[in-house]
Amino acid sequence: MKAKQFSIEISDNAEIDFNKSYQYYFEDSLKVADAFFRRIDSSLGRIKHNPFSFPTAHKNIRKYVIKKFPFVIYYQVEDSIIKVIAIFHTSRNPEIWNERT
């Protein structure tokens, strides 16, 4: 039996979240910015491989906690599409990402 293939769509808001955070790290250290990029990329790969293995945060929104960085990826699964709605720093008010759903 072939495993279901998922694709990832990153919302404009999630892309803005990532870009701002990457820029923040980049201004401090290229090495840290690159590590952040690689960590987000590998996290998205894990989500894509098995999106239902991560906990539900709210209704049908799931979350993936980033290791070594204080970030969470919030996403929804609709059919074979994983829709990333936020790449969110854990110190931010969660109502912000919640309003995106």
C-alpha positions in Angstrom: 0.0 0.0 0.0 1.4 3.3 -1.0 1.6 6.1 1.6 -0.4 9.2 0.9 1.7 12.1 -0.6 1.2 15.5 0.9 2.2 18.9 -0.4 2.9 22.0 1.6 1.5 25.5 1.0 2.9 28.3 3.1 0.5 31.2 3.6 1.7 34.8 3.0 1.5 35.4 6.8 3.7 32.4 7.6 6.2 33.5 5.0 6.3 37.0 6.6 6.7 35.3 10.0 9.7 33.4 8.7 11.3 36.2 6.8 11.1 38.6 9.8 12.6 36.0 12.0 15.3 35.0 9.5 16.3 38.6 9.1 16.5 39.1 12.8 18.9 36.1 13.2 20.8 37.2 10.0 21.5 40.6 11.5 23.0 39.0 14.5 24.8 36.0 12.9 24.8 34.4 9.5 25.6 31.1 11.1 22.5 31.3 13.4 20.3 32.4 10.5 21.4 29.4 8.4 20.8 27.1 11.3 17.3 28.6 11.7 16.6 28.1 8.0 17.8 24.5 8.0 15.7 23.8 11.2 12.6 25.2 9.6 13.2 23.3 6.4 13.7 20.0 8.2 10.7 20.6 10.4 8.5 21.1 7.3 9.9 17.9 5.9 8.9 16.0 9.1 5.4 17.5 8.9 5.1 16.6 5.3 6.2 13.0 6.0 3.6 12.4 8.7 1.3 15.4 9.4 -1.0 13.7 11.7 1.6 12.7 14.2 1.8 16.1 15.8 -0.7 17.4 18.4 -3.8 19.5 17.8 -3.4 23.1 19.1 -7.0 24.3 18.4 -9.9 22.8 16.5 -8.2 21.4 13.3 -5.0 23.3 13.7 -1.9 21.2 14.5 1.4 22.4 15.8 5.0 21.3 15.5 7.4 22.6 18.1 10.8 23.6 16.6 13.8 22.2 18.4 16.6 24.6 19.4 14.6 27.7 18.4 11.6 29.1 20.3 9.2 28.7 17.4 6.1 26.7 16.5 4.7 25.8 13.1 0.9 25.9 13.0 -0.8 24.1 10.1 -4.0 22.5 8.8 -4.3 19.4 6.7 -6.9 19.5 4.0 -7.0 16.4 1.8 -3.4 16.1 0.6 -2.4 19.7 1.3 -0.7 20.9 4.4 -1.4 24.6 4.8 1.1 26.3 7.0 -0.7 29.3 8.7 2.1 30.5 11.0 5.8 30.1 11.9 5.4 31.7 15.2 7.8 32.8 18.0 6.5 31.3 21.3 6.7 34.7 23.1 4.1 36.2 20.8 0.4 36.4 21.7 -1.3 33.2 20.4 -4.4 35.2 19.4 -2.5 36.5 16.4 -2.1 33.1 14.7 -5.6 32.1 16.0 -7.1 35.0 14.0 -5.6 33.6 10.8 -7.8 30.5 10.8 
